[in-house]
Amino acid sequence: MSLLRLLQLSDSAFPTGAYAFSDGLETLTTRGAVRSPADLTAFLAGQLTHGWGQQDAPACALAWGADPGTLAELDALLDDLKLVPGPRGASTRVGANLRRAATHLWPDVMAALPLTRHHATTFGALAAALGVPRGDTVTAFVSGWLLGRATSATRLMRLGGLDAQRCAAHCEIAAQACIHAALHATPDDLWTFTPLLDLAASEQPGLDARLFQT
């Protein structure tokens, strides 16, 4: 039963609205910084190693089974780490959508779930409440982000679905390292250093034409 719930929770069709956010990739493709499969692979691996994977993945792991006070501290920490308003707002919006959708499906579970705001904390806390093992939770969370960004690239670049999946497959080592680090992280281990991506996310609202909200 827990596997079925995890597959449903991490499915790209689950109505969280995460597909509407590119995490800065839209600006990078528009500016020509990401234009080839090799560029996309480098972007995805870099995010797993230096960006999203070093803050959201461990936050998800730490949120699994956490008490209300710890969840509040993790949400506050993510507020501080997400320096750009767009990605920070996207994280809380997707988190709210996840809670809303889960309430329709599992009202009894959600009634007892502590308050969470960000996507990472909500996903981790909800998966634990649904009986999903911690390692599987983080693996699904990282996989969902990786495949979601690869899919976003097919809308932004001259890139077919198979090529996008190949880029994601080439990030397997980075993804496994990200998952391993997340499962052994403490709150003090959360960090990020992606100045180019922060600039790209800041510039995205000013693009002449946009496919994504952020």
Secondary structure, 3 states (H helix, E strand, C coil): CHHHHHHHHHCCCCCCCHHHCCCCHHHHHHHCCCCCHHHHHHHHHHHHHHCHHHCHHHHHHHHCCCCHHHHHHHHHHHHHHCCCHHHHHHHHHHHHHHHHHHHHHCHHHHHCCCCCCCHHHHHHHHHHHCCCCHHHHHHHHHHHHHHHHHHHHHHHCCCCHHHHHHHHHCCHHHHHHHHHHHHCCCHHHCCCCCHHHHHHHHHHHHCCCCCCCC
